[in-house]
Amino acid sequence: MAGALLTPCIGVCTMNPRGLCDGCHRTLDEIATWSQMDDARRQHLMDEVLPTREADAP
């Protein structure tokens, strides 16, 4: 049995003018391909990319 898919989604699914989700800070492309990414790529985004985007948010 496979485990749950790791996701940064918090249910605030609106896109801002920068093209990022206001809730999880992913792009539409990242959201659309999330389930096809390998665990290492998802973990990299969650640990490195998304926190940086959140910190840079206005």
PDB file of N, CA, C and O in Angstrom:
ATOM      1  N   MET A   1       0.843  -1.172   0.000  1.00  0.00           N
ATOM      2  CA  MET A   1       0.000   0.000   0.000  1.00  0.00           C
ATOM      3  C   MET A   1       0.890   1.237   0.000  1.00  0.00           C
ATOM      4  O   MET A   1       1.851   1.317   0.765  1.00  0.00           O
ATOM      5  N   ALA A   2       0.572   2.186  -0.846  1.00  0.00           N
ATOM      6  CA  ALA A   2       1.338   3.421  -0.937  1.00  0.00           C
ATOM      7  C   ALA A   2       0.928   4.368   0.181  1.00  0.00           C
ATOM      8  O   ALA A   2      -0.217   4.362   0.633  1.00  0.00           O
ATOM      9  N   GLY A   3       1.892   5.190   0.620  1.00  0.00           N
ATOM     10  CA  GLY A   3       1.608   6.179   1.653  1.00  0.00           C
ATOM     11  C   GLY A   3       0.906   7.382   1.055  1.00  0.00           C
ATOM     12  O   GLY A   3       0.715   7.481  -0.157  1.00  0.00           O
ATOM     13  N   ALA A   4       0.532   8.283   1.929  1.00  0.00           N
ATOM     14  CA  ALA A   4      -0.125   9.511   1.490  1.00  0.00           C
ATOM     15  C   ALA A   4       0.868  10.369   0.708  1.00  0.00           C
ATOM     16  O   ALA A   4       2.063  10.378   1.001  1.00  0.00           O
ATOM     17  N   LEU A   5       0.366  11.075  -0.271  1.00  0.00           N
ATOM     18  CA  LEU A   5       1.184  11.948  -1.089  1.00  0.00           C
ATOM     19  C   LEU A   5       1.493  13.220  -0.306  1.00  0.00           C
ATOM     20  O   LEU A   5       0.579  13.930   0.113  1.00  0.00           O
ATOM     21  N   LEU A   6       2.759  13.504  -0.110  1.00  0.00           N
ATOM     22  CA  LEU A   6       3.197  14.707   0.579  1.00  0.00           C
ATOM     23  C   LEU A   6       2.827  15.925  -0.244  1.00  0.00           C
ATOM     24  O   LEU A   6       3.133  15.986  -1.435  1.00  0.00           O
ATOM     25  N   THR A   7       2.170  16.897   0.377  1.00  0.00           N
ATOM     26  CA  THR A   7       1.740  18.087  -0.342  1.00  0.00           C
ATOM     27  C   THR A   7       1.751  19.301   0.581  1.00  0.00           C
ATOM     28  O   THR A   7       1.468  19.175   1.773  1.00  0.00           O
ATOM     29  N   PRO A   8       2.078  20.477   0.039  1.00  0.00           N
ATOM     30  CA  PRO A   8       2.038  21.702   0.837  1.00  0.00           C
ATOM     31  C   PRO A   8       0.670  22.376   0.817  1.00  0.00           C
ATOM     32  O   PRO A   8       0.502  23.437   1.419  1.00  0.00           O
ATOM     33  N   CYS A   9      -0.300  21.788   0.145  1.00  0.00           N
ATOM     34  CA  CYS A   9      -1.618  22.403   0.006  1.00  0.00           C
ATOM     35  C   CYS A   9      -2.267  22.601   1.375  1.00  0.00           C
ATOM     36  O   CYS A   9      -2.306  21.689   2.202  1.00  0.00           O
ATOM     37  N   ILE A  10      -2.784  23.839   1.596  1.00  0.00           N
ATOM     38  CA  ILE A  10      -3.495  24.131   2.840  1.00  0.00           C
ATOM     39  C   ILE A  10      -4.944  24.511   2.566  1.00  0.00           C
ATOM     40  O   ILE A  10      -5.655  24.961   3.465  1.00  0.00           O
ATOM     41  N   GLY A  11      -5.381  24.326   1.312  1.00  0.00           N
ATOM     42  CA  GLY A  11      -6.773  24.574   0.968  1.00  0.00           C
ATOM     43  C   GLY A  11      -7.107  26.023   0.659  1.00  0.00           C
ATOM     44  O   GLY A  11      -8.282  26.377   0.558  1.00  0.00           O
ATOM     45  N   VAL A  12      -6.097  26.863   0.507  1.00  0.00           N
ATOM     46  CA  VAL A  12      -6.305  28.261   0.109  1.00  0.00           C
ATOM     47  C   VAL A  12      -5.851  28.342  -1.349  1.00  0.00           C
ATOM     48  O   VAL A  12      -4.714  28.712  -1.638  1.00  0.00           O
ATOM     49  N   CYS A  13      -6.742  27.998  -2.242  1.00  0.00           N
ATOM     50  CA  CYS A  13      -6.376  27.786  -3.642  1.00  0.00           C
ATOM     51  C   CYS A  13      -6.764  28.969  -4.529  1.00  0.00           C
ATOM     52  O   CYS A  13      -7.693  28.881  -5.332  1.00  0.00           O
ATOM     53  N   THR A  14      -6.048  30.057  -4.372  1.00  0.00           N
ATOM     54  CA  THR A  14      -6.233  31.226  -5.237  1.00  0.00           C
ATOM     55  C   THR A  14      -4.869  31.627  -5.766  1.00  0.00           C
ATOM     56  O   THR A  14      -3.869  31.575  -5.050  1.00  0.00           O
ATOM     57  N   MET A  15      -4.843  32.029  -7.030  1.00  0.00           N
ATOM     58  CA  MET A  15      -3.589  32.420  -7.659  1.00  0.00           C
ATOM     59  C   MET A  15      -3.409  33.930  -7.535  1.00  0.00           C
ATOM     60  O   MET A  15      -4.347  34.695  -7.759  1.00  0.00           O
ATOM     61  N   ASN A  16      -2.204  34.348  -7.179  1.00  0.00           N
ATOM     62  CA  ASN A  16      -1.918  35.774  -7.049  1.00  0.00           C
ATOM     63  C   ASN A  16      -1.338  36.316  -8.363  1.00  0.00           C
ATOM     64  O   ASN A  16      -1.068  35.537  -9.278  1.00  0.00           O
ATOM     65  N   PRO A  17      -1.146  37.625  -8.470  1.00  0.00           N
ATOM     66  CA  PRO A  17      -0.626  38.209  -9.710  1.00  0.00           C
ATOM     67  C   PRO A  17       0.773  37.717 -10.096  1.00  0.00           C
ATOM     68  O   PRO A  17       1.167  37.827 -11.257  1.00  0.00           O
ATOM     69  N   ARG A  18       1.520  37.180  -9.134  1.00  0.00           N
ATOM     70  CA  ARG A  18       2.848  36.634  -9.437  1.00  0.00           C
ATOM     71  C   ARG A  18       2.762  35.237 -10.042  1.00  0.00           C
ATOM     72  O   ARG A  18       3.782  34.667 -10.428  1.00  0.00           O
ATOM     73  N   GLY A  19       1.549  34.678 -10.131  1.00  0.00           N
ATOM     74  CA  GLY A  19       1.377  33.339 -10.697  1.00  0.00           C
ATOM     75  C   GLY A  19       1.619  32.232  -9.689  1.00  0.00           C
ATOM     76  O   GLY A  19       1.904  31.094 -10.060  1.00  0.00           O
ATOM     77  N   LEU A  20       1.504  32.573  -8.402  1.00  0.00           N
ATOM     78  CA  LEU A  20       1.709  31.599  -7.339  1.00  0.00           C
ATOM     79  C   LEU A  20       0.434  31.443  -6.530  1.00  0.00           C
ATOM     80  O   LEU A  20      -0.329  32.395  -6.369  1.00  0.00           O
ATOM     81  N   CYS A  21       0.208  30.252  -6.028  1.00  0.00           N
ATOM     82  CA  CYS A  21      -0.935  30.005  -5.155  1.00  0.00           C
ATOM     83  C   CYS A  21      -0.718  30.760  -3.845  1.00  0.00           C
ATOM     84  O   CYS A  21       0.369  30.711  -3.271  1.00  0.00           O
ATOM     85  N   ASP A  22      -1.746  31.454  -3.376  1.00  0.00           N
ATOM     86  CA  ASP A  22      -1.648  32.187  -2.116  1.00  0.00           C
ATOM     87  C   ASP A  22      -1.473  31.257  -0.917  1.00  0.00           C
ATOM     88  O   ASP A  22      -0.930  31.672   0.106  1.00  0.00           O
ATOM     89  N   GLY A  23      -1.917  30.027  -1.026  1.00  0.00           N
ATOM     90  CA  GLY A  23      -1.811  29.095   0.091  1.00  0.00           C
ATOM     91  C   GLY A  23      -0.491  28.353   0.150  1.00  0.00           C
ATOM     92  O   GLY A  23       0.165  28.338   1.191  1.00  0.00           O
ATOM     93  N   CYS A  24      -0.095  27.742  -0.945  1.00  0.00           N
ATOM     94  CA  CYS A  24       1.088  26.871  -0.922  1.00  0.00           C
ATOM     95  C   CYS A  24       2.297  27.435  -1.676  1.00  0.00           C
ATOM     96  O   CYS A  24       3.394  26.885  -1.582  1.00  0.00           O
ATOM     97  N   HIS A  25       2.104  28.518  -2.415  1.00  0.00           N
ATOM     98  CA  HIS A  25       3.185  29.203  -3.137  1.00  0.00           C
ATOM     99  C   HIS A  25       3.728  28.404  -4.322  1.00  0.00           C
ATOM    100  O   HIS A  25       4.840  28.651  -4.788  1.00  0.00           O
ATOM    101  N   ARG A  26       2.931  27.437  -4.807  1.00  0.00           N
ATOM    102  CA  ARG A  26       3.337  26.702  -6.009  1.00  0.00           C
ATOM    103  C   ARG A  26       2.799  27.397  -7.244  1.00  0.00           C
ATOM    104  O   ARG A  26       1.821  28.143  -7.180  1.00  0.00           O
ATOM    105  N   THR A  27       3.458  27.140  -8.384  1.00  0.00           N
ATOM    106  CA  THR A  27       2.957  27.616  -9.668  1.00  0.00           C
ATOM    107  C   THR A  27       1.866  26.657 -10.146  1.00  0.00           C
ATOM    108  O   THR A  27       1.725  25.552  -9.621  1.00  0.00           O
ATOM    109  N   LEU A  28       1.103  27.089 -11.138  1.00  0.00           N
ATOM    110  CA  LEU A  28       0.080  26.190 -11.707  1.00  0.00           C
ATOM    111  C   LEU A  28       0.718  24.928 -12.256  1.00  0.00           C
ATOM    112  O   LEU A  28       0.165  23.839 -12.098  1.00  0.00           O
ATOM    113  N   ASP A  29       1.881  25.053 -12.904  1.00  0.00           N
ATOM    114  CA  ASP A  29       2.573  23.884 -13.447  1.00  0.00           C
ATOM    115  C   ASP A  29       2.985  22.931 -12.323  1.00  0.00           C
ATOM    116  O   ASP A  29       2.828  21.717 -12.456  1.00  0.00           O
ATOM    117  N   GLU A  30       3.503  23.461 -11.232  1.00  0.00           N
ATOM    118  CA  GLU A  30       3.889  22.608 -10.101  1.00  0.00           C
ATOM    119  C   GLU A  30       2.672  21.913  -9.502  1.00  0.00           C
ATOM    120  O   GLU A  30       2.744  20.739  -9.139  1.00  0.00           O
ATOM    121  N   ILE A  31       1.574  22.617  -9.397  1.00  0.00           N
ATOM    122  CA  ILE A  31       0.346  22.012  -8.867  1.00  0.00           C
ATOM    123  C   ILE A  31      -0.129  20.894  -9.797  1.00  0.00           C
ATOM    124  O   ILE A  31      -0.490  19.808  -9.343  1.00  0.00           O
ATOM    125  N   ALA A  32      -0.124  21.170 -11.091  1.00  0.00           N
ATOM    126  CA  ALA A  32      -0.627  20.203 -12.075  1.00  0.00           C
ATOM    127  C   ALA A  32       0.240  18.946 -12.152  1.00  0.00           C
ATOM    128  O   ALA A  32      -0.276  17.857 -12.404  1.00  0.00           O
ATOM    129  N   THR A  33       1.544  19.082 -11.939  1.00  0.00           N
ATOM    130  CA  THR A  33       2.444  17.927 -12.083  1.00  0.00           C
ATOM    131  C   THR A  33       2.877  17.327 -10.753  1.00  0.00           C
ATOM    132  O   THR A  33       3.687  16.400 -10.730  1.00  0.00           O
ATOM    133  N   TRP A  34       2.352  17.840  -9.649  1.00  0.00           N
ATOM    134  CA  TRP A  34       2.781  17.407  -8.320  1.00  0.00           C
ATOM    135  C   TRP A  34       2.712  15.894  -8.146  1.00  0.00           C
ATOM    136  O   TRP A  34       3.656  15.289  -7.639  1.00  0.00           O
ATOM    137  N   SER A  35       1.630  15.288  -8.553  1.00  0.00           N
ATOM    138  CA  SER A  35       1.468  13.840  -8.334  1.00  0.00           C
ATOM    139  C   SER A  35       2.390  12.999  -9.218  1.00  0.00           C
ATOM    140  O   SER A  35       2.589  11.815  -8.945  1.00  0.00           O
ATOM    141  N   GLN A  36       2.952  13.591 -10.266  1.00  0.00           N
ATOM    142  CA  GLN A  36       3.883  12.863 -11.124  1.00  0.00           C
ATOM    143  C   GLN A  36       5.349  13.064 -10.718  1.00  0.00           C
ATOM    144  O   GLN A  36       6.232  12.346 -11.188  1.00  0.00           O
ATOM    145  N   MET A  37       5.600  14.042  -9.846  1.00  0.00           N
ATOM    146  CA  MET A  37       6.972  14.289  -9.383  1.00  0.00           C
ATOM    147  C   MET A  37       7.420  13.154  -8.475  1.00  0.00           C
ATOM    148  O   MET A  37       6.608  12.517  -7.804  1.00  0.00           O
ATOM    149  N   ASP A  38       8.738  12.909  -8.466  1.00  0.00           N
ATOM    150  CA  ASP A  38       9.237  11.915  -7.520  1.00  0.00           C
ATOM    151  C   ASP A  38       9.344  12.561  -6.129  1.00  0.00           C
ATOM    152  O   ASP A  38       9.310  13.784  -5.995  1.00  0.00           O
ATOM    153  N   ASP A  39       9.471  11.729  -5.121  1.00  0.00           N
ATOM    154  CA  ASP A  39       9.494  12.216  -3.743  1.00  0.00           C
ATOM    155  C   ASP A  39      10.621  13.210  -3.504  1.00  0.00           C
ATOM    156  O   ASP A  39      10.442  14.182  -2.771  1.00  0.00           O
ATOM    157  N   ALA A  40      11.779  12.979  -4.112  1.00  0.00           N
ATOM    158  CA  ALA A  40      12.919  13.869  -3.911  1.00  0.00           C
ATOM    159  C   ALA A  40      12.625  15.266  -4.442  1.00  0.00           C
ATOM    160  O   ALA A  40      12.979  16.257  -3.804  1.00  0.00           O
ATOM    161  N   ARG A  41      11.982  15.355  -5.602  1.00  0.00           N
ATOM    162  CA  ARG A  41      11.643  16.657  -6.185  1.00  0.00           C
ATOM    163  C   ARG A  41      10.614  17.379  -5.316  1.00  0.00           C
ATOM    164  O   ARG A  41      10.757  18.572  -5.050  1.00  0.00           O
ATOM    165  N   ARG A  42       9.588  16.668  -4.878  1.00  0.00           N
ATOM    166  CA  ARG A  42       8.579  17.282  -4.009  1.00  0.00           C
ATOM    167  C   ARG A  42       9.216  17.771  -2.708  1.00  0.00           C
ATOM    168  O   ARG A  42       8.928  18.878  -2.253  1.00  0.00           O
ATOM    169  N   GLN A  43      10.074  16.954  -2.112  1.00  0.00           N
ATOM    170  CA  GLN A  43      10.719  17.337  -0.856  1.00  0.00           C
ATOM    171  C   GLN A  43      11.615  18.556  -1.057  1.00  0.00           C
ATOM    172  O   GLN A  43      11.650  19.439  -0.200  1.00  0.00           O
ATOM    173  N   HIS A  44      12.335  18.621  -2.166  1.00  0.00           N
ATOM    174  CA  HIS A  44      13.179  19.785  -2.469  1.00  0.00           C
ATOM    175  C   HIS A  44      12.328  21.049  -2.560  1.00  0.00           C
ATOM    176  O   HIS A  44      12.677  22.080  -1.986  1.00  0.00           O
ATOM    177  N   LEU A  45      11.224  20.969  -3.274  1.00  0.00           N
ATOM    178  CA  LEU A  45      10.344  22.132  -3.390  1.00  0.00           C
ATOM    179  C   LEU A  45       9.828  22.563  -2.022  1.00  0.00           C
ATOM    180  O   LEU A  45       9.820  23.753  -1.707  1.00  0.00           O
ATOM    181  N   MET A  46       9.400  21.608  -1.216  1.00  0.00           N
ATOM    182  CA  MET A  46       8.830  21.942   0.091  1.00  0.00           C
ATOM    183  C   MET A  46       9.884  22.470   1.069  1.00  0.00           C
ATOM    184  O   MET A  46       9.581  23.333   1.893  1.00  0.00           O
ATOM    185  N   ASP A  47      11.101  21.969   0.988  1.00  0.00           N
ATOM    186  CA  ASP A  47      12.149  22.369   1.935  1.00  0.00           C
ATOM    187  C   ASP A  47      12.902  23.625   1.519  1.00  0.00           C
ATOM    188  O   ASP A  47      13.332  24.403   2.371  1.00  0.00           O
ATOM    189  N   GLU A  48      13.063  23.826   0.215  1.00  0.00           N
ATOM    190  CA  GLU A  48      13.918  24.907  -0.271  1.00  0.00           C
ATOM    191  C   GLU A  48      13.172  25.995  -1.041  1.00  0.00           C
ATOM    192  O   GLU A  48      13.300  27.177  -0.723  1.00  0.00           O
ATOM    193  N   VAL A  49      12.402  25.605  -2.040  1.00  0.00           N
ATOM    194  CA  VAL A  49      11.809  26.567  -2.976  1.00  0.00           C
ATOM    195  C   VAL A  49      10.604  27.293  -2.371  1.00  0.00           C
ATOM    196  O   VAL A  49      10.555  28.523  -2.368  1.00  0.00           O
ATOM    197  N   LEU A  50       9.653  26.542  -1.869  1.00  0.00           N
ATOM    198  CA  LEU A  50       8.417  27.163  -1.373  1.00  0.00           C
ATOM    199  C   LEU A  50       8.648  28.086  -0.171  1.00  0.00           C
ATOM    200  O   LEU A  50       8.047  29.159  -0.119  1.00  0.00           O
ATOM    201  N   PRO A  51       9.492  27.715   0.791  1.00  0.00           N
ATOM    202  CA  PRO A  51       9.747  28.659   1.896  1.00  0.00           C
ATOM    203  C   PRO A  51      10.382  29.971   1.417  1.00  0.00           C
ATOM    204  O   PRO A  51      10.085  31.034   1.963  1.00  0.00           O
ATOM    205  N   THR A  52      11.245  29.905   0.412  1.00  0.00           N
ATOM    206  CA  THR A  52      11.852  31.103  -0.133  1.00  0.00           C
ATOM    207  C   THR A  52      10.801  31.978  -0.795  1.00  0.00           C
ATOM    208  O   THR A  52      10.797  33.196  -0.616  1.00  0.00           O
ATOM    209  N   ARG A  53       9.914  31.361  -1.557  1.00  0.00           N
ATOM    210  CA  ARG A  53       8.825  32.110  -2.187  1.00  0.00           C
ATOM    211  C   ARG A  53       7.938  32.759  -1.135  1.00  0.00           C
ATOM    212  O   ARG A  53       7.539  33.915  -1.281  1.00  0.00           O
ATOM    213  N   GLU A  54       7.631  32.025  -0.084  1.00  0.00           N
ATOM    214  CA  GLU A  54       6.776  32.562   0.973  1.00  0.00           C
ATOM    215  C   GLU A  54       7.457  33.759   1.642  1.00  0.00           C
ATOM    216  O   GLU A  54       6.805  34.766   1.918  1.00  0.00           O
ATOM    217  N   ALA A  55       8.747  33.656   1.900  1.00  0.00           N
ATOM    218  CA  ALA A  55       9.484  34.745   2.540  1.00  0.00           C
ATOM    219  C   ALA A  55       9.545  35.977   1.654  1.00  0.00           C
ATOM    220  O   ALA A  55       9.577  37.102   2.154  1.00  0.00           O
ATOM    221  N   ASP A  56       9.562  35.773   0.338  1.00  0.00           N
ATOM    222  CA  ASP A  56       9.633  36.885  -0.627  1.00  0.00           C
ATOM    223  C   ASP A  56       8.269  37.481  -0.957  1.00  0.00           C
ATOM    224  O   ASP A  56       8.182  38.487  -1.662  1.00  0.00           O
ATOM    225  N   ALA A  57       7.204  36.861  -0.449  1.00  0.00           N
ATOM    226  CA  ALA A  57       5.856  37.338  -0.761  1.00  0.00           C
ATOM    227  C   ALA A  57       5.627  38.730  -0.153  1.00  0.00           C
ATOM    228  O   ALA A  57       6.062  39.018   0.962  1.00  0.00           O
ATOM    229  N   PRO A  58       4.932  39.582  -0.917  1.00  0.00           N
ATOM    230  CA  PRO A  58       4.655  40.932  -0.401  1.00  0.00           C
ATOM    231  C   PRO A  58       3.696  40.914   0.782  1.00  0.00           C
ATOM    232  O   PRO A  58       3.366  41.968   1.325  1.00  0.00           O
TER     233      PRO A  58
END
